[in-house]
Amino acid sequence: MTITTGISVTTLERAHRRAVDDLLFHSYQVHTHLDWYEPVDWLDQHPALVRLAWVNHRLAGLLALSQTLNRTSWLRIVALSDDSPANTVLGALWQDILPELRDLGVETVSALVMRQWVINYLRDLNFVFVEDVITLQRSSTLLPDQPDLPVRVRGLYPDDLPRLTAIDQAAFSAPWQMTQSEIRQASRIAELCTVADVNAEPVGFQISTLYRDGAHLARLAVDPNNQGHGIGSILLHDLLRRFMERDIMSVTVNTQASNLRSQRLYRTFGFRRNGYDLPVWMIRIRR
Ligand SMILES: CC(C)(COP(=O)(O)OP(=O)(O)OC[C@H]1O[C@@H](n2cnc3c(N)ncnc32)[C@H](O)[C@@H]1OP(=O)(O)O)[C@@H](O)C(=O)NCCC(=O)NCCS
C-alpha cells in the first residue's frame, strides 16, 4: 500500500466488491472499455493490474489495466468518485501501478476514449493522441459477386481457439491483438462466429454480435500468409448474407483510421463511415 497526501492505494480484494460496485454505479466519471464484459465480471476475472485509491477509508478511484500482451496494455476501467480530487487520485493510482508495468516489460499503455472527460486526465498523465478508431456502417441489400474459391466457411468449434488466437495475433499488430480468453469470451456472447478453412485448416475467422439496431462485426482476421486471396471477402459475404436472411440489414464495424486495407474491403461491400469515431491515446512507459 502506498500513501500520497491522504490517498492510500491498494490492490483489489474480494472484500472491496461492495465499495467497487458503489463507485461504478454512483460516479459520473467512469470510463470502461471492456468489449465483452460487465465491469464487475471483468474485475472478477482480471484482478491483477487493478488499483484502488482510498480517501478517509472511502473508495475514491479505481484504475484497471488489461493483461499485458506483446508488451502492451489497455486502460480498461477508470472510475473517479465525484467528491474527491480526481486528478490527484488518478495520479496516485497511476504512480502506484507504474513500477509493476515496468516489471512486466510493458512498453505502451493505450486508451480508447469513449467519453470526452477522460482526455484531460490522459493529457495530465502524459498520454498522447495516436489515431481514431472509426465506425463504418452498411444498410444495403446488395452483395458483390464472390470469387469461386476452395474455401469452406463453417461455425466455430471450441478447439479452434488456439489456432484462431494465433491467426489474430499474426494478423493484427500490437496493441490490437486479442488474447485467447478475449476471443473465447467474444465468441461466447457473439451471434455469429465463422471460420474459413482452406484444405481443412483454419485461415481466417469473424465474430459478430447483435445489438438493438442491427449487427456488429466485432472481429475479422485472416492469416497473413493467406491474405489477398479473397478469404476476408468470403467471410464478410457469408456473414452479411446470413444476417440478411434474418432481415438484419444494418451492420457496423470498427477499424483503425490507418487500416486502409480493411477499409477498402468494407467499402467494396457498401460500408461507409458514419462519423462515430473514438480516439485512441497512448503513453510510452519509460524504463
Ligand atoms: C482486412 C483483412 C481481414 C482482409 O482479408 P483478406 O483475405 O486479405 O481480404 P480479401 O483477399 O478478400 O481482399 C483483400 C484484397 O484481395 C483482393 N482479392 C479478392 N479476391 C481475390 C482473389 N481471388 N485473388 C486475389 N486477390 C483477391 C481484393 O480485391 C482485395 O484487394 P485490395 O487489397 O486491393 O482491396 C485482412 O487483411 C486482415 O486480417 N487484416 C488484419 C486484421 C484486420 O485489419 N482486420 C479488419 C479490421 S477490424
PDBQT file of the ligand as one rigid body, heavy atoms in Angstrom, charges set to zero:
ROOT
HETATM    1  C1  LIG A 301      -8.612  -6.989 -43.603  1.00  0.00    +0.000 C 
HETATM    2  C2  LIG A 301      -8.460  -8.493 -43.869  1.00  0.00    +0.000 C 
HETATM    3  C3  LIG A 301      -9.432  -9.240 -42.967  1.00  0.00    +0.000 C 
HETATM    4  C4  LIG A 301      -8.808  -8.747 -45.310  1.00  0.00    +0.000 C 
HETATM    5  O1  LIG A 301      -8.707 -10.158 -45.553  1.00  0.00    +0.000 OA
HETATM    6  P1  LIG A 301      -8.205 -10.717 -46.962  1.00  0.00    +0.000 P 
HETATM    7  O2  LIG A 301      -8.450 -12.151 -47.014  1.00  0.00    +0.000 OA
HETATM    8  O3  LIG A 301      -6.819 -10.245 -47.211  1.00  0.00    +0.000 OA
HETATM    9  O4  LIG A 301      -9.217  -9.939 -47.892  1.00  0.00    +0.000 OA
HETATM   10  P2  LIG A 301      -9.513 -10.242 -49.423  1.00  0.00    +0.000 P 
HETATM   11  O5  LIG A 301      -8.445 -11.054 -50.022  1.00  0.00    +0.000 OA
HETATM   12  O6  LIG A 301     -10.894 -10.740 -49.524  1.00  0.00    +0.000 OA
HETATM   13  O7  LIG A 301      -9.482  -8.806 -50.000  1.00  0.00    +0.000 OA
HETATM   14  C5  LIG A 301      -8.271  -8.145 -49.932  1.00  0.00    +0.000 C 
HETATM   15  C6  LIG A 301      -7.792  -7.883 -51.320  1.00  0.00    +0.000 C 
HETATM   16  O8  LIG A 301      -7.647  -9.074 -52.088  1.00  0.00    +0.000 OA
HETATM   17  C7  LIG A 301      -8.352  -8.928 -53.322  1.00  0.00    +0.000 C 
HETATM   18  N1  LIG A 301      -8.910 -10.226 -53.739  1.00  0.00    +0.000 N 
HETATM   19  C8  LIG A 301     -10.158 -10.657 -53.540  1.00  0.00    +0.000 A 
HETATM   20  N2  LIG A 301     -10.305 -11.874 -54.094  1.00  0.00    +0.000 NA
HETATM   21  C9  LIG A 301      -9.135 -12.223 -54.596  1.00  0.00    +0.000 A 
HETATM   22  C10 LIG A 301      -8.640 -13.365 -55.283  1.00  0.00    +0.000 A 
HETATM   23  N3  LIG A 301      -9.419 -14.398 -55.629  1.00  0.00    +0.000 N 
HETATM   24  N4  LIG A 301      -7.346 -13.403 -55.638  1.00  0.00    +0.000 NA
HETATM   25  C11 LIG A 301      -6.534 -12.365 -55.361  1.00  0.00    +0.000 A 
HETATM   26  N5  LIG A 301      -6.946 -11.246 -54.734  1.00  0.00    +0.000 NA
HETATM   27  C12 LIG A 301      -8.231 -11.177 -54.368  1.00  0.00    +0.000 A 
HETATM   28  C13 LIG A 301      -9.431  -7.940 -53.006  1.00  0.00    +0.000 C 
HETATM   29  O9  LIG A 301      -9.826  -7.246 -54.176  1.00  0.00    +0.000 OA
HETATM   30  C14 LIG A 301      -8.737  -7.027 -52.080  1.00  0.00    +0.000 C 
HETATM   31  O10 LIG A 301      -7.927  -6.135 -52.809  1.00  0.00    +0.000 OA
HETATM   32  P3  LIG A 301      -7.450  -4.791 -52.189  1.00  0.00    +0.000 P 
HETATM   33  O11 LIG A 301      -6.491  -5.132 -51.084  1.00  0.00    +0.000 OA
HETATM   34  O12 LIG A 301      -6.791  -4.101 -53.330  1.00  0.00    +0.000 OA
HETATM   35  O13 LIG A 301      -8.693  -4.142 -51.693  1.00  0.00    +0.000 OA
HETATM   36  C15 LIG A 301      -7.015  -8.975 -43.635  1.00  0.00    +0.000 C 
HETATM   37  O14 LIG A 301      -6.151  -8.167 -44.376  1.00  0.00    +0.000 OA
HETATM   38  C16 LIG A 301      -6.606  -8.956 -42.178  1.00  0.00    +0.000 C 
HETATM   39  O15 LIG A 301      -6.782  -9.926 -41.449  1.00  0.00    +0.000 OA
HETATM   40  N6  LIG A 301      -6.006  -7.823 -41.739  1.00  0.00    +0.000 N 
HETATM   41  C17 LIG A 301      -5.542  -7.669 -40.374  1.00  0.00    +0.000 C 
HETATM   42  C18 LIG A 301      -6.689  -7.608 -39.423  1.00  0.00    +0.000 C 
HETATM   43  C19 LIG A 301      -7.669  -6.527 -39.812  1.00  0.00    +0.000 C 
HETATM   44  O16 LIG A 301      -7.292  -5.456 -40.200  1.00  0.00    +0.000 OA
HETATM   45  N7  LIG A 301      -8.965  -6.856 -39.660  1.00  0.00    +0.000 N 
HETATM   46  C20 LIG A 301     -10.044  -5.977 -40.039  1.00  0.00    +0.000 C 
HETATM   47  C21 LIG A 301     -10.107  -4.762 -39.216  1.00  0.00    +0.000 C 
HETATM   48  S1  LIG A 301     -11.122  -4.934 -37.812  1.00  0.00    +0.000 SA
ENDROOT
TORSDOF 0
